[in-house]
Amino acid sequence: MSKPQKILEYIMGSLLAMLGTDCLLLGRLEEVLTGTTWQWLPGLLLTVSPWLFLLLNLYPALPLDRPASYRLGVCNRGCNLLVIFAATTLLNVPLAVAGMGGLLPGVEPLTRDSLRFWLLHCLVLLGTEALLFWNGILRVYLTSRQLGIRLRVIGILCGFIPIAHLAVLFWIFRTASREVVFESHKLQESRSHSLLLPCATRYPILLVHGVFFRDFRYFNYWGRIPQALETAGARVYYGNHQSAASVEDSGRELACRILDIVRESGCEKVNIIAHSKGGLDARAALRLPGVAGHVASLTTVSTPHRGCEFADYLLTRIPLPQQQAVARTYNAALQKLGDPHPDFLGAVTNLTASFCQKFNQENPDVPGVYYQSVGSRLSKARGGRFPLNLTHGLCQHFDGPNDGLVGERSFPWGSAYQFLTVPSTRGISHGDMIDLNRENVPDFDVREFYVQLVQDLKKRGF
């Protein structure tokens, strides 16, 4: 929606709300207008304004431009109501104060006789503004996916703190309104992709997760990326390997998975996109007999090809009994979630710089497979979600600029390499690269990035 349209919408909404919230005050104008050609005005306003106010609450957006989905439409109307609430509150409160002080034409200052009227007027004002606010905030809270738990909780806690609640309200409005605009654009873009099929590659895509995660059915490790790829024509498979195991064991699992996909689908080869430790696992799988011939390309994303020096530091500092205690707890929990033989210590040890140095010497690239890699930088610790906001500083000390877990020097591998940065001070974290939190990162469209990545594979004949 253009700015002039937005301004028109808010002005009309504010006028409608003013008519509703000040209907009692307008009734007092009858005394002033009696005997004039305008004496019909108060009666008309008192008759029309409640219905206009009801219409405003039911549909607070003018039909100038509609968001691309029902959810976004509800969220957009909630944002409009919050703006109208803020605007009318700023107008109505001074107006009520001026009226009680006798500063409005035809209205006497506050007296004992007029006290009942002004109390009633303030109650109407409070009730109508509360209706606007709760109608708007509930629509936004129930439909926005970008507010997150943190901002929702902050909004509740600061709701009754003067000044702070206005700042948080603006924060909520800005986040939700940006989501409406961005997601509406994404839906239109998705419809275009569904027609052009830019990701209809010759070979299907195999997505390989990183350490400490699984390919759960109801929580996709890759966020909104698979749906975007499939809409654009890609065939997507998952590694389905254990959450934590040594690179060697995970490589064997992936090798079996690749052969199963080829045999069941008849696709001959796959294009692997692997995140974090999954990139090392995929490289290990390629070295096993009979696997490389069924892989067209390997794209590693945020993979520590040269390890993480801070992992070496932690493993030398934390006593072995404590390491084993954590490992037993993790392994027992993941066995209940479906991992047959989880190996916490095996996975962590294989992320060290010392292991990766040896691994790289023993596992050179396989001829006939196209290798490329991607990395990113998290500019500030607070830009990453937990625990990346905690590990960023530690990684910064040992590995330099990083994404919260992996240092910049560790990312590059293969014949092509992309290092992603953004103009904003936030940066792109290890989790942002797989849309783990389903967050719209400023200046980085993760879904479109993967569409372009797979489109490039298609252009290369893969």
N, C-alpha and C positions, 0 to 999 in steps of 0.2 A: 504494500500500500504506500502511495506517495505521501510526502509530508503535508501538502495542502489538504489531502483527504483526511489524514489523521487529525489535523488541526480542526477541520470542519466538524469531524465526529465528536471531538472532545468539547468543542464550544456548544454544540447542540445538546450533548449529554448534560453538560453543566447547567444550561438554561432549563432543561426539563427538571433536573434535580432541584434547582432553585425554586421553581414553581411549586414543587411538591413540599419541600422543607419549609418554605415561608408562606404557606397558604393561609395560616392564621393571621400572620402579619399583614398580608394583602387584604384580609377582611377588614382591617382597621382603615384601609384607604377609602372605604365606603363613606365614612364621615367627611373626608376631604372632597370626594367627588360628587357628593349629593348636590343636585341642582346644576350640574355641568353636563356637557355632552358625553362625558366619559363615565357616567354613573353606572353603566352596564358592565364595566370592566371587572370589578371585584367578583361579581357573581359568576361571570364567565370563567375567570381564572380558578375560582374555587371549585367549579364543576369539572373543568378540564384537567387541572394539574394532577389530581390523584391518579387519573387514568394514564396520563403521560408518564408519571413516576412509575407506575406498575409496568408500563411498556418498556421503560428504560431498564428496569431490573430483569425483565424477561429476555430482552434482546438489546444489549447495550452497544451493539456495533451496527453502523450503517451498512447496507448492502452494496458498498462501493467495490469491495474486493474481498473475497472470502478465502480463508486458509484452505489448504489442500486436503484436509481430513476433518472428521467430526471432532476428534480429540483436540486438534490444534485450534479448531473453531471455538470450542468451549474455553480453552486456555486463553485465547485471544480476547474473548468477551470478558473473562475474569480480569485480564490486564486493563481493559477499558474501564471496568467498574472501579478498580483501584485508583486509576487516574482521576476519574470523576469524583470519587470519594475525597481524594486529597484536594482537588480544586474547589469543590463545593464547601468543604470544611473551612478552607482559607477564606472563602467568601462569606459564608453564613455566620461564623463566629464573630467577626468584626461587625457584621450587620446587626446581629442580635445585641451586641454590646452598645452599638450606636443607638439602637432603638430604645434600650433601657435608659440611656443617658439623655434622651430627648433630642438627639441630633438628626433624626429623620423627620421630614416634613409631615405635619399632621399627627405626629405621635408624641404624646406627653411623656415627660421623664417618669421614671419608676416611682409609683406611689403605692399606698396601702390598697387603694381600690384596683389598681392595675396589676398588683403582684400576682394575682391568680392567673391573669392572662399570660404574663411573661413566664411563669412557671410552666404553664401548659405549652407555651410556644417552645421553651427549651426542651421539654420532654419530647415534643414532636420532632424538633431538630435532632436531638440525640437518637431517637428511634429510627428516623429515616437515614441518618448517616451511618448508624450501626447496620442497618439493612444493606446499604450499599457496600460497606466494608466486608461483612461476612459473606454476602453473595459473591463478591469478587474473590476474596481470599480462599474460600472453599473451592471455587472453580479452578483456581490456579494450583492449590495444594493437591487436588485430586487428579489433575491431568498433566501437570508439568513433570517431565522426566529429568530435567536438568537441575532442579532445585536441590535434589539430593537430601539425605537425612540430616546432614549438618545444618544446612540453611533453613530447613523446616524447623528444626529444634531451636535455632537462634531466633527465628521469627516468633516462636511461642514464648521463649524466655524474655525477649525484649519487647513483647507486645504492650506491656503496661509501664515501660520506662520512657518518660518524656524525652524527646529529641532522638534518643536511640531508636525508638520504634519507627520514626520517620525515615531514618537512614536505612534501617533494615527493610522497610517497606519499599523504598526506592531500589535497593539491592534485589529484592524478590521480583519487582516489576521488570527491572532491566534483564535479569536472567531469563524470566519466562517469555518476555516479548522477543528477545533475541532468538529463543528456541522456536517460537512461532514462525519467524521470518526464515530462519535457517532450514528448519525441517520442512517447511512448505516448498522451499527451493529444492531440497533433496528429493521430495516426492515427485516433483515435476521432472527432475533429472533422472530419477529412477524409471519413470514412464518412458522417457526418451531412450534409456539404455535397454529397456525391454523390447523396443522396436528394432534397435540397431545391433544388439547383441555383441558389443565390443569385446566381451570376455569369452566368447565361444572358441576356446583354444582347441588345438588338434588333440591334445592329451589332457585328461582331467587334472584338477588341483588336489594335492594331498597336503592338508594343514597339520603340522606337527607342533604340539604344545611344548612348553618349557617345563622346568622342574617345579615340583610341589603342586601341580594342578593335574586334573584329569579331564577327559572329554565327556563331561556330564550331559545328560539328555536335556535337562531343564535349565542349565546355566552354561551358556556357550562361552568357552574360554576366549573366543575371538569376537565376542560382542556382536555388533551389527554388520561385521564385515562379510560373513558367509552369505547372508541374505542379499547384500548388495551385489556380490559376485554372481550369485545364482540368478538374480534378476537380469543381470547383464549377460547371461548366457553360459556361465561357467558350470562345470560339473565338479562338485566339491565332496571330498572324502576327508576322514579324520584318521590320525595315527592310532588312537585307541590303545596306547601303551601305558605302562605304569607311571604314576606321578613322580616317583623317586627311585632311581636305580643307577647303577654305574653306566657310563657311556657304552661300554661293551655290551652289557645286558640289554640296554634300551635299543642299541643298534640291531641286535638280533631280533627283538620284537618288531621293530620297524621293517626289517628285511622281510619277515614273514607277512606283515601287513601289506607291503608293496606287492609281493607275489600273489597274495590272495585277491587284491583289487584287480590286478592284471588278468588273473585267471577267471574271475567271476564276471568282469565287465568286458573282457576282450579288447581293452584299450591299448595294449602293447606297452605303453609307457605312461609315466606320471610326471607332473611338474610339482616338485616339493617346495613348499613355503614353510620354513621352520623358524620358530621363535626361541630365543634365549638358548638354553642347553639343548633344545631340540635340534639346533643346527649342528652341534657336535654329534648328537645321536644319529642324525641323517648321514653325516660324513662317515661315521663308523659303519652304517648299514651299506653304504656304497662300496665299501672294501670287501664285503662278503661275496662269496661265489654266486654268480647268476643274478645279481641284483642290479649292477650298473647298467646292463643292457636294457633294463626296464625303466630307467630314469632319464628324462630328457633334460631337466634343469633342476638346480638346487638354489633357492633364494634363502639366505639366512638373514633374519631380522633380529637385531639386538643380541647377537650371539657373541659370547666371550671367547673368540678364537685363540686369544693369547692369555686367557684366564683372568682372574681377579686377584690382584695382589693382596687386597684386604682379606680375602678368604684364607690365604696362606697365613696372614698375621693372626686371625682369629683362631685357626686350628692349632697354632703353636702356643697361644695364650690360654685358651680354655682347657682345663684339665681333662684328660681322657674319660674319667668316670662321669663327669657332667655331660660330655659329648654322648657317651653311650646311654645315659639316662634319657636325654632328649630324643635320641634315635629310637629307643624302645617305645617311648610314648607315641612318637609319630608313626612308627611302623605298625603298632597295634591299632591306632585310629584308622590308618589307610587300608588295613586289611578288612576292616568292617565296611569300608566304602567300595571295596571291589578289587583292590590291588592284591594279587596272589603272593608276591614276594617283594614288598617294598624294602628299599635299602637306603635309608637316609644318609648315613655316613658315606656310602659309596658315591651317591650323587654329589654331595657337598665336596668331597675330596677331589672329584673330577672337574670342579670349577676353579681349582687353584691354578696360578700361573705356572707352577712347577710341573703339574700334570700336563697342561696344554702344550708346553714346550716340547715335551717328549711325544705327546700325541701327534703334533704337527709333523714331527720328523718321521714318524712311523705311518702316517696316513696322508700322503700327497693326493692331489686331485686326480680323479679318474678320467682318462682320455674319453672324449665323446660326450661328456656331460657339461652343460653350461653352468658355471658357478658365478653368482653375484651376491652382494651383501648390502645391508642397510643398517645405519645406526642413527642415533639422535642424541640431543643434549638437553638435560633438564637444567635450566639456568639457575633456579633457586630451589632450595630444599622445600619450602612451603608450597611450591607448585606441584609436588608429587603427593599422591595419597599414601596413607600408612601401608607398609613400613618404609616406603621409598623416601619419605621426608626425613626419616631417621638415618637411613644408610647413606644418603647423598653425601653428607659431610665426611663420613669415614672413607667412602670411595674417593672423594675429592682429595683427601690427604694422601692416599696410596696410589691412585690411578689417574688423578687429574680430572679434567672435565668428563662428565659421565651422565648417564640417564637415570641415575639413582641406584644402579647396581653394577653396570659395566662401563669401564673407562673407554674414552674415545679411541685410544690406540688399539684396543682389542677387537673392534668391529670389522675392519676391512678383511675381505676374503674374496678371491675369485677375480674375474676379468673386469668386473664393473662394481663400483661402490658409490653409494649415496649417503651423505651425512646430512641429516635433516635438522634445521634450525628454524626458528620463527622470530619475527620482529619483536614480539611481546617479551616481557621479562619473565614469563612463566616457563617457557621451554616445552619440550616433549619428553615425557618420562618413559621408562621401560614398559609400564602398563599401558600408557597411551598408545603405544605402537601396535597393540592388539585390541584396542577399544575395550579394555578390561572393565572400566568403570562406566562405559556408555556415555562419556562426557564429551561435549563439543568443545574441543580445544581451540582457543582463538588462533586464527591464521593457519590452522592445520586441519584439513578435512580427511580424516583417516580412511573413511570408506572410499572416497574418490581416489586417494593415494593407491589403495589396493586395486581398484578398477584400472587405473593407469598402469600399474605394475603388471597385471595379468594381460592387459591389452598389448603391452610391449612384448610379452612372451608370445602372444598370438602373431604379432608382426614378424617375429623371428622364426615362425614356423613350428613353434612348440605347442 
